[in-house]
Amino acid sequence: MHTLIAIYRAPESKEEFDKHYKEVHTPLAKQMEGLRRMEVTWVEKMLTPSNDTLPNAPHLICTMYFDSAEALNASMKSPNSRAAAKDLMSFAGPLVSMIVGNSEDISL
């Protein structure tokens, strides 16, 4: 699977951010074409000391799963993804870092 991961720094008002994320942004993101699964982690605490990779504990991490790189790329060009991206920039632009990767399930 291919993933699109959004890592959010802590906003000034966590309550306002969380309300918008849950009530506005998540419903938009759920409509992204080709999205197979969406996982949101609300960070409770950082277990390792801050470093150059992450100088501060993130507030939220969202992982979105797509069947392939091609499916992810096609989704990013679609109207629903553009609507979600426009909303993202309106409330969290300077707070978010986006990462694209290839995920591998590890059997236990």
C-alpha positions as CSV (number, residue, x, y, z in Angstrom):
1,M,0.0,0.0,0.0
2,H,1.0,3.6,-0.5
3,T,0.6,6.1,2.3
4,L,0.1,9.8,2.6
5,I,1.1,10.8,6.2
6,A,0.3,14.2,7.7
7,I,2.2,15.2,10.9
8,Y,0.8,18.2,12.7
9,R,2.6,20.4,15.2
10,A,0.6,21.6,18.2
11,P,-1.7,24.5,17.3
12,E,-2.2,27.5,19.5
13,S,-5.7,26.5,20.3
14,K,-6.0,22.7,20.4
15,E,-9.7,22.9,21.0
16,E,-10.4,25.0,17.9
17,F,-8.0,22.9,15.8
18,D,-9.5,19.6,17.0
19,K,-13.1,20.8,16.4
20,H,-12.3,21.8,12.8
21,Y,-10.3,18.7,12.2
22,K,-13.0,16.4,13.4
23,E,-16.1,18.3,12.0
24,V,-14.8,19.8,8.8
25,H,-11.5,18.3,7.6
26,T,-12.0,14.6,8.3
27,P,-15.4,14.4,6.4
28,L,-13.6,16.1,3.4
29,A,-10.6,13.8,3.6
30,K,-12.8,10.7,3.8
31,Q,-14.2,11.6,0.4
32,M,-10.7,11.4,-1.3
33,E,-10.9,9.2,-4.4
34,G,-9.0,5.9,-3.9
35,L,-8.6,6.3,-0.2
36,R,-8.8,2.8,1.4
37,R,-8.2,3.5,5.0
38,M,-7.6,6.5,7.2
39,E,-6.0,6.3,10.6
40,V,-5.6,9.3,13.0
41,T,-3.3,9.2,16.1
42,W,-3.8,11.9,18.7
43,V,-0.4,12.1,20.3
44,E,-0.4,11.8,24.1
45,K,3.3,12.1,24.8
46,M,6.7,11.7,23.1
47,L,8.7,8.9,24.5
48,T,12.1,9.9,23.2
49,P,13.8,13.2,23.6
50,S,13.2,15.8,20.9
51,N,15.9,15.9,18.2
52,D,16.5,17.3,14.7
53,T,13.9,14.9,13.2
54,L,11.1,16.1,15.4
55,P,12.1,19.0,17.6
56,N,8.7,19.0,19.4
57,A,6.0,16.4,20.1
58,P,3.5,16.3,17.3
59,H,-0.2,17.0,18.1
60,L,-1.7,14.6,15.5
61,I,-0.6,12.1,12.9
62,C,-2.9,11.0,10.1
63,T,-2.1,8.1,7.8
64,M,-4.1,7.6,4.7
65,Y,-3.7,4.4,2.7
66,F,-4.0,3.9,-1.1
67,D,-3.6,0.8,-3.2
68,S,-0.6,2.1,-5.1
69,A,1.5,5.1,-5.9
70,E,-0.6,5.5,-9.0
71,A,-3.8,5.5,-7.0
72,L,-2.4,8.1,-4.6
73,N,-1.2,10.3,-7.5
74,A,-4.6,10.1,-9.2
75,S,-6.3,10.9,-6.0
76,M,-4.2,14.0,-5.4
77,K,-5.5,15.4,-8.8
78,S,-9.1,14.7,-8.0
79,P,-11.8,17.3,-7.0
80,N,-12.4,15.8,-3.5
81,S,-8.6,15.7,-2.7
82,R,-8.3,19.3,-3.9
83,A,-11.1,20.3,-1.6
84,A,-9.5,18.6,1.3
85,A,-6.1,20.2,0.5
86,K,-7.7,23.7,0.3
87,D,-9.3,23.2,3.7
88,L,-6.0,21.9,5.1
89,M,-4.1,25.0,4.0
90,S,-6.8,27.2,5.4
91,F,-6.6,26.0,9.0
92,A,-3.3,24.1,9.3
93,G,-1.0,25.1,6.5
94,P,2.0,26.2,8.6
95,L,1.4,23.3,11.1
96,V,1.5,20.3,8.8
97,S,4.3,18.3,7.2
98,M,3.3,15.7,4.5
99,I,5.1,12.5,3.8
100,V,4.5,9.9,1.0
101,G,5.7,6.4,1.4
102,N,5.3,2.7,0.6
103,S,3.9,0.8,3.6
104,E,4.6,-2.8,4.3
105,D,2.5,-5.0,6.6
106,I,4.7,-7.1,8.9
107,S,3.1,-10.4,10.1
108,L,3.4,-11.1,13.8
